[in-house]
């Protein structure tokens, strides 16, 4: 709300820095950049209701303070160190007891994935703060807790050689198109850099040939004002910044996106909306 307000008025920075913690859906780097421009210092945390809230948080490297503001924003969103300055999604540093309390495993064999930043697995937790179970729902516990005591978070991620985990997406939000797994978060991070985008969410739209294709739902700032954008402009913007198979094949503009009482975008509602969106016969999706 403060960011949206500042974009319509003369920007005033805070007299003293205010430290804030963001959790839940990964924050786009563009949002963090705007927040820090106002004087906020943003940290990213990760956890679940089943773990009593935030369980781990990012570890900021002091040498990053000398980087340009936009690079610092990417690191706070990605929270990882890369000599090549790669863009990455939100991460949290693994501590010394990673093998005992936090790991990423291959769901097919329950073994830890390689620390190569490429092998995707499921984030699991096992520590004193993990719940004993769901009240009056023993079957629910069995679905998310293995006999080994690991809590299956249903979040997908990778472990980098430098000791950071990278959250790629919720397993239910991954789009499988033509056999390729597409991270909705990565597409959304690009959409949030488009001038005038206030909210963005990407979900799977059923397709008879590819199985699923990305469908973007966007809420623009200054509705009816100076900022104008159409579906073609958004798609062309993504084509210049994403692999071809990740580019949204449809863009739907809404006055507002459905959210929970805590502000999380309800993607299950958008998935139902996407089913009703008709793909124009002149704009058939293509991975070529």
N, C-alpha and C positions, 0 to 999 in steps of 0.2 A: 504493500500500500504506500509506504514512504517513497519507494522508488518510482512508482507510477505518479505520485503527487509531484515529485521533484522534476519529472520529465515535462510537466506542464507549467512549472514555475521556475523562477530563478533559483539555481541550485545553491543551497547554503550548507556548508559542512558543519559538523558538530565541533564544539569548542574543545571537547576532550574525547579521545577515542573510546568507543563503546564495544566491548567484546561480546559477540553473539555466537551461539551454537546452532547450526542447522542440521537437521536429521530428516529421516523419511526419504522422500524422492531425491535423487541426486540433484544438486543445484547446478544449473548451467553456468559456465564461466562468465558469460555476459552479465548475469544477474549479480554474481559476486563482485565483478568489476564495478558495477553501478553502486552496490552497497558500500564498497570500500571508498568510492569517490565521495560518499557522503560522510565518511569518517568512521564507519563500522569496521571492526576487525573480525573476520568470519572464520570460524573453525567448523569442520565437518565431523559429525559423529555417526556411529552405526550401531544399531541394536534392534531389538524386537520387543513387543509386549511380553513375549514368553521368556525374555531374559531380563525383565525388570527395567526396560528402557535402554538407554545408550550404554553399550558394553565396552566399545573401544572407540578411540578418536584418533584423528590424524596427528602426526608428529611433524611440526614445522621445522625445516632446516634454516638456521639463521643466515646462511650464506645466500639464501634466496631473496633476502630483503633488498639486495642491490639490483635486482632485476627490474625491468620496466613494469609498470602497473598491470598491463594486460597479461604479461607472462606470469606475474604473481597470482593473478586471478585464475589462470588456467591451472596453476599448481595447487591452489586452494580447492579448486573443483576436483582436480585429479589427485592432488596430494601425493605426488610421487616425484622422484628425481630422475631426469632423463638428460643425458649429455646432448642428445639430438633434439631436445625440446619437443618431443612428441606430445600431441594432445591425448589426454587420457581421462577416463571417467573417475568418479569419486573413489578414493581408496582409504585404507586405514593401515597404520603400521602394525605389523605382527610383532608381538613381544617375545621374550625368551621362552615362554611356556606355550608356544603355539601348538606343539604336539599334544599338549595336555588339555587345552581349553578352546583353541580356535584353529581351524584348518579348512582347506578346500579339497574335496575328495571327488573321485570319479564315481558317480552313482551306480555304474554297472558292476563295480567290484569293491567299492568302499575303501579304495586305497588313495592316499594323497596324490595329487597331480604334480607334475614336474614344475619346478619354479623357473619357468621360462617366459612367463608373461604371455603365453599363447594358448596353453592347454586349459580349456574351460572346464570347470567342475562346480559342485554345489558347496556353498559356504555352510559349515557345520560348527556347532558350539557345544562345549561340555564343561561346565563350571558350576560353582556354588550358586550363582544367580539364576541359572536355568530353572524353569518351573518344574514342579513335580508332576503336573498333569493338568488337564482341564476339569473343572468342577462338573461332576455328574456326566462326564463324557470320556469314559475309558477308551473307547474306540478312537477318539480323536487323538489321544496321546500315542496310541500304537502307530498311527499314520505318520507322525512326525518325529517320533523318538525310536531309535533302533535299540536292540538289546545291548549294544555297546555303550549306550548312554548318550550318543551324539544327537543333538537336536538338528534336524534337517530344516534349514531356513527357507528353502526353495528360491534362494537368491543365487544367481550364477556369477562366477568371477574367476579370476586368474591370480596366480602369485608371481610377482616379479623377482628377479634375482637380487634386487636391492632390498628385499624384505617388506614390500608393500603388497597388499591385496587390492585388486581392482574390481569393483562391483560392475558387472556388465549389464545385468537386467534381472527382473523377476522372471522366473521360468515360464510363468503363464503369459508374460508380455512379449516374449521372444516371437518374432515373426518368421515363419518357415516358408520361404518362397523359392520354388524351383530347386529344393534341396539345400538351400543356403540358410543359415541361421542369421537373422538380422536383429541387431540390438535397437529397440525402439528409443532407448535413452540417447544413443549416439546421434540418431536423426533429430531428436528433439533439441539436443545441444546446438546443432547447426541452425535449426529454425529460430531459436531464441536469439541468434545473432542477426537475424533479418530486422532491419529498422522498422520499428512500430509494432512488433509482436509482443503482446502482453502475456498470453498463455498459449502453450503448444502441447499437443499430445498426439502420439502416433500409435495406431492399433492395426491389427491385421484385418484386412478385408478379404473375404472369400473370393477365390478366382478359379474358374473351371479348369484352367490349364496349369497355372503356377501353384495352385493350392491356396496360397495367400499372397497378398501384396500390401505394401505399406499405404495406409490412409491417414492423412494428417488432418487434425482438427485444430483450428487456429482462432484465437480471439485477438483482434487488433486494438491498439490504443487509439485514442482520438477518433472514435467512430464518426464518420461523416466529415472529418476535419482535413488536415493537410496530408496525412499519411494515407496513401492509396496503394493497394496491392491486389492482384488477382491471382487466380490459380496458376496461370502460366508464369508469372513473375516468381512465385514461390518455387515452382518446380525447376525453373531455369537456375535459380539461386542454388538450389540443392545439387543440381547436376554439376555445378562448378566446384563443389566441395565434398561430394560423397561418391563412392563407387556407384556405378550405374544401377546395380541391383538393389541398392538401398534408397534410391530416390523415390519419394512418395508418388504414387500413380494417381491419386486423387487428393485434393485439398478442399476441405469443407470449412467455411467461415461461420462462426457463431458469435452472438453477442456476448456469451459467457459459456464456460465449460462447466459441466456438472462436477461438484466437489462435495467432499464430506464436511462435517462440522469443523474439522481441523484444517481444512483447506486442501486436502489431497484430491487430485483429479480422479474421478471415478471412471476408470478405463473400461470396466465391465459394461457401463452404460454406453460408452462410445463404441464398443464392439458391436452392440446391438444396432446402433445408429448406422455403423459402417455397412452392415448387411443390407440396409435399405438404400444405400448410395449406389446409383446406377453408373456403370462404367460406359462412357461414350464409345460407340463402335469405331469412331475415328481416332481414338486414343487408346488402343490396346496396349497393355503393358508389354514390355520387352526387356529381356536380359541381354540382348545383343548390343 
